[in-house]
């Protein structure tokens, strides 16, 4: 925009208008950040100055995030009296926990606010839609600005969803969910019942490591606004358009299409979150990470970290997401990042692939009766004891203070268990390899837990 008083005034008005909309529509839980603008001249657009300008724009964005909703709260006040009165009268919506329910006398599964009602309607159509219409002349209720249609519905002009149609703009949406033969969405309980072995769900949350560094440093002297935008577009395409194609067309280790066993919570930008049968999600995490390597031509600077939570299908999604997020944070704190956390162990992707392969092998031998459940439980115990010997050296001067004598002899106990209970030479070698050191023993938890879940 031109650096004029008129433009600054309009930007200020626009910020307030957008904040008011998100306050009324989503109580500020969902927001759209608009910064105050970064002053620049034509010199800042020259190649040698672009990185500095982009960094300044980013800094202004961070400042705006720390001040979100300030304009509308200054205008309306920080106490939302209407919301408070309705919450007192009808109670909170059990789905979002933000707005008041519309009718206190409705049953628990029907008690919801208008916002949730619209979002549920959109969500139900989103995974079936082929045409999307945006009404954006002015800010309306969210559900009134977005219209979704199937192919057989007559609409004159629309965005084609995922499939290019001549004469129409294309929008890539990653939303895919398992459906039954009647084209009805499966519940999470239905999806859990499709699992092999233990009827559990798993959620995988992941995002690109060091994203800011990738954008600020990867292009080096070739940095320009167009290349910066193109890099952003390519990453978004990978997590939206390519992701949708991958889930629709690829299969897990059992030959089952991911689209029949994995539900897309969200995917786009530089991150994703999926929920599905536990064994498919564990395999999907590895396969998707490999696809990113191919997409970036094995660029070592572009890596992904993830967290996987295995849960009961009756656990609320927000609780599942919290656990997956905690595991993602553990992966982000791993040295070098580029890791995944599952079954309480954080490992690099190469180690994760080995653990999965070993887990499949162990599961097969358990099914044949050549590996007992007792040995599997013993290895989980050895992994737990070995983990204790690692201690937390940053907090305790003497790690031995945390470890009892039983924990310290985990390795000799492991050798004894293998000698007494495992006759298969290849199996013994694979299990023994995890006894090399405490770090390797902790990794074994992934392999043996996989085998145990597969045989429950």
N, C-alpha and C positions, 0 to 999 in steps of 0.2 A: 504494500500500500504506500501511497505517497506520505512522506513525513510532514503532514499538515495538521492543524488543529481540528479541522473538520473530520479527517480520517481517525484521529485519536478519539474524538468524541463518539464517532460511530462504533469504534471498537469497544469503547467503554459500555455503550448501550447494548451492544451485542453480547458482551460478557454477562451483563445483568439478565438479559432475556434468556440466555441459555441456562444460567444458574437457576432462575425462577422455574424454568421448565423441568429441570432435573430434580428440583426440590419438590415440586408438586407431583411429578410422575413417579419418582423413585425415592423420595424422602432424602435425597442426597447420597444414598448408598451407592448409586451409580452416578458418576459425574463425567463431564466432558471438560477438559482443562484447556483454557485459552489464556495464553500469556499476554503481558502488556505490550509485547512487540519489542524487537531488537533494532536499534537504530544502526543503519549501515549506509555506505556510499558505494559508488561504482567500483572504487578501489578494493573494497572488501570482497567483491565478486571475482577478482583476478585470482588465478590459479594458486599463487603463493599465499594468499590470504583466506582462502575458502575454509580451510580446516579451523582456523581461529574463529571465523564467523559462525560456523556450525556449532562449535563448542560454546560460544556465547548464547546462541539460540537455545541450546540444551540447558545451559545454566538458568536462563530465564524461564524455561519450562519447569525446571525443578523448583524455582521460587514460586511459580504459580501453583504447583502441586501443594506446597506447604501453606498456601493461602486459599485453598479451594472453598467455594461457597461463601466467601467473605462478603462479597457485594450484596448478595441476596439476604444474608443474615443481618447485615447492617440495615437493610431496608425493612425487613419483615420482623426482625427480632429473633433471638435464639430460642424462644419458647414457642412451640407450634401448638397454640391453644385449641384449634379445631381438632387436630389429631388427638390431643390429650383427652378431649371430651368424648370423642368417639371410641377411643380405647377404653375409657372408663365404662362406657355404656355397653359396647359389644365385645370387648376383649380383642386381643391381637389376632391377626390372621395366622393360622398355624403353619402356613406354607412359607411365608417370607419373614414373619416375626417383626414386621415393620409397621404396616398399616393396620387399621382396625378392620375386623371382619365385618361383613355387610349385614349379617343376621345372626344374632346370638343364639337363636333357637334351632339353627340348622345342625345336622349331624356333623361330626368332626371332619369327615372326608369332604363335605360340601362347604364348610365354613371357610371362606376365603375373601380377599379383598378384590376390588375391581381390577387392580393392576395385575394380580396373579391370574385372575380369570382370563385376561387378555393374553398374557404371556403363555399360559398353558394352551390356549387355543392356537397361538402362533407356533409353539413348539410341536404340537401335534401335527400341524400341516407341513412344517418345515422339512421333515424327513420324507415327505411324499410329493413335495412340490416340484414342478418343472418350469413354472413361470412366476416371476416376481414383479410386482408393480410398486413403485415408490411414489408417494404423493408428498412432495417436499416444498410446495409453494409457501407454506408457513408451518409453524410448529403446532401439531395436533397431538391428541392422545396417541401413544406409541402404536397401539393396535390399529389406529385409523390411518397411520402413515405407511404401513406395510401391509400389502395384500398378496396372498399366496394362492396359486391356482395349480391344478393338475393339467396335463396336456389336452385333455378333451374339453376343457372349459374355454369358451370363446372370449378372448381378450385381444383388442386391436393392437396395442403396443405393450411390450413387456421386456424384462430382462430374461434371457434364457438361462436356466440354472444348470451349470456344469456342461451341458451339451450345446455346441455352437449351432445356431440356426441362421442362415443367410438373411441379412436385413435386420437382425436384432442384436442388441448388445449382449455380451456374455458376462455372467457373474458366477464366480466359483465359490460354492458353499460346501463345507466339509461335513455337513450333518447327515449321518447315516446311523440307522438303528435297526436291530433285528426285528423282523415281523413274522407273523404266522401265515398260514396258507390263505387266510381271509384278509391279508394285508393290514392286520391290526398289530400295533406295537406290542412287543413282549414286555411284561413287567420284569423288574430286576429279579424277582423270585423265579420267573420262567427262565430267565437267562442262566441263573445259578444252577437250575436243574439240568441244564445242558452240559455242565462241567463233567469232565472225566474224574473218576474217583470221588474226592471230597467235593460236596456241592457248595463251593465257595465262589464269591466274586473277587475280582482284583481290580484296583484302580491304578493306572499309570499316569503320573504327571511328569512332564519334562519340559525343559526349555534350553535354548542355546546358551553356552557358557561365554562369559566376557563379551556380551553383545556390544556394549559401549566401545570397548577397545577395538572390536572388529570394524565398527563404522568409522572410528576416529583414526585408526592406524593402517588398516589393511590396504587402502588404495594409495597410500603414500603421496608421492608427488603428482599422481594422476587424479587426485581428488577433485571432484566438481559436483555441483548440485545434481546434475543429471545422473552421474555415476552413483552418487549417494542414494538417489531415489530408486535407481535400477536395482541396487543391491537390496534395498528394503523390499521392493516388489518381488524379487526372486525368492527371498526368504518366505514372504507371505504366500507366494504361490506354492512353495513346497509344502507348507503347513495347511493349505486349503485345497487347491486344485489337485496337486499330486497326491496328497493324503487321501482325498475322496476316491481317486482312481485306485490307489493302492489297496484300500480297505475293500473296495468292491471286487477287485480282480485277483487278489492274492489269498493264499491259504496258509493255515497254521501247520504244525508238525504232523497233524493227523489228516491233512487234506481237506479240512473244513474251511469254507470261506470265512474270512474275518467278518464280513458284513452280516453274517448270521449269528455271530457270537460276541460282537463288540459294539458298544453304544458310545457314540461321540458326545462327550460332555461339552467340550469346546476344542477348537483347533484353528490357529491362525496367527499371523504375526511371526513370533518366534517360539511359540509354546503350544502344548496340547495337553488334553486330559481325556482319557478314555476309560470306560468301565466295561467289564465283560467276564466271561468264564475265566477262572484263575489261570488255567494252563495256556489258553490262547493269548491272554494279556502278557504273560511272561515271555512267550515266544514273539509276540508282536513288538515288544520293547526292543528286543535284539534286532529283529528284522528292520524296524524303522530306523534304528541307529545306523545300520549298514547302508540303508538307502541314502541317508544324509551324507555318508562318506562318498558314495558314488556321485551324488548330486554336486558335491564340492570338489570332485576330482581328488579325493583323499587329502584335502588341505588340512594339515595338522592344527591350524589355527581355529578351525570351525568345528567345535565339538558340542555334544549335548550331554546333559546330566538328567537323571530321572529318579523318581521314588515310586515304589510299588507297595500298596497296602492290600493285604488279603483279609477279607471280612465276611461276615454273615450277611445274607441278602436283606435282612430286616433292619440293619443298621441305617439310620438316616444318612442321606448323601452328604450333608454338610460335615458329619463326623468322619465319613470315609475320606472326604477331601482333606480334612485336617490331618489325618494320619498320613496320607500320601504326601502332603506338603511338608510334614516333618521329615519324612524319608528323603524328599527332594533336597531339603536344607542340609541333611547329612551328606548327601552326594556333593553338594556345592562346597562343603567344607573339607572334602577329600583333597589331598595334595594333588594339584594339577587338575582337579575337577574331572570331567570326562568319565563319570562313574554312574553306577546305579546302586540303589539300596533296596534290599528285600530280605525278608526273614531275619531282620536284625543285623545284616552284614552289608558293608559298603565295599564294592569291588570295582575295578576297572572293567571296561566292556569286554576285553579279551578274556579276563578271568571269569566274567559272567557267562560267556559262551561255553567255556570249558566246564563250568559248574552245571549248566543246563544239560550239556551232553552227558556228563557223568550221571546226573540225576535221572535222565531217560534210561541209561544203562542199568543203574541200580534198580529203577522201577521194574524193568523187564525181568531182572533176576529175582526180585521179590515176588513177582507174579508166578515165576517158575518154581518158587520155593527154595532157591539157592542162596537167598539172603534174607535173614530173619528180621522181623520188626524189632526184636530186642537189640540187635546190633545197630540198627538205625537210631533207636532211642539213645543207645550208649554214645554214638557219635555226636548227637545233639548235646549230650551232657559234656563230652570232651571239649566241644567247641565253646560251650559256656564257661567251662573251667579255664581253658586256654585264654579266653578273652579277659578273664580276671587277672591273669598273670601279666597282661600288658599294662594294667593299671592306668592311672591318670597322672603322668609324671609332672604335669604342670601344676598340680594341686597338692601332691604329696611328696615329701622329700624322699621317703623310703618306700618304694613300691611294695616291698615284702610285707609291710604293715597291713596291706589290704588282702594278702593272699594267705590262705591257710595251707597246711601241708598236703591236704587232699588235692587242692587245685594244682599244686606244683608238680604232682606226679601223674598228670593227665596222659603224658606220652607213654610212660611205662604201662599204664592201665590199658591204653589203646593197643599196644603191641601184644599184650596178654589176651585181650578180647579177640583180636584177629587170629592169633595162633590157635585159640580154642574153638572158634566158631566159623572161620572162613577157610574153605578148602580150595575154592576156585582161584587159580594162580593170578589170572588177569584182574579179577576183582580185588584180591588182596593187594596187588601192586597199586591199583588206583586209590584204594582207601589209605594205604600206607603213605602215599605221596602227600596227603594232607597233614601228616604228622611231622613234616620237615621242620616247622616252626609254629609258634602260636598264631601268627597272622594267617598262614595257610589253613590251620585248623579251623579258624573262625569262618573262612570261606566255605569249608565243607558243609556248613549249616544250610547253605543254599541247595547243594546237591542232594543231601540226605532228606531235607524237608520236602523237596520236590518229589522224591521217590515215595515218601510217606503219604503225602497228599494224594498221589496218584493211586495208591493202593488202599485208601480208606473207603 
